[in-house]
Structures are given as C-alpha cells and as structure tokens.
Amino acid sequence: MQRSLFGEMRELESRLEEQERRLTRLERHLRALDLCGAPCPRCANGEMLQDDDRLHCPACGYAHSL
C-alpha cells in the first residue's frame, strides 16, 4: 500500500511540475505579447513587431522570443 501511495505521489508531483512549466511558458508568452506594438525596450525608437515566434524591433534589431 505504501508503495502504491508513493507511486501516486510521484505521479502527481510530475504532473504538477509539468503544469508549472506550462504556466511559466504561458506567462512569458503573455508578457512578450504585451510588448507587441510598444516602444522597443532597447532603443525606444522602434515599435515591437510580431514575427512568427518572436518580437523584434526593426529600428535596432532587438528580438525577444515568445
């Protein structure tokens, strides 16, 4: 019985860790999308544009992965 409970606990921990990783990726993605259309954080001259899986500034070349 203890082994069974230990196995269940490890499985739940694994699932929780995966959910935490997914949440972290989602939070990073949402923060990056907040930058879309905003002034570039590096040069403040260009507007951040979305290009597939990244944001970039056409003025200075700064890029941020989503």
Phi, psi and omega in degrees: 000317180298320179297320179297315179294321178296317178297318178297318180297316179296320178296317179295320177298319179296316179295321178295317178298319178296318178296321178296320177296317179296319179296319178298316178298318179296317179298317178297318180298315180294321177297319180294320180293334174298332180283340184299123181087351180273163176298149180298132179290342180271306187255341181062008179261322183266164177257133181291127181244144178271135179220100182055254186254025179207163171252144179215158178254119180290340182285316185240352178088001178302138179225147179226121180287144176273000000 
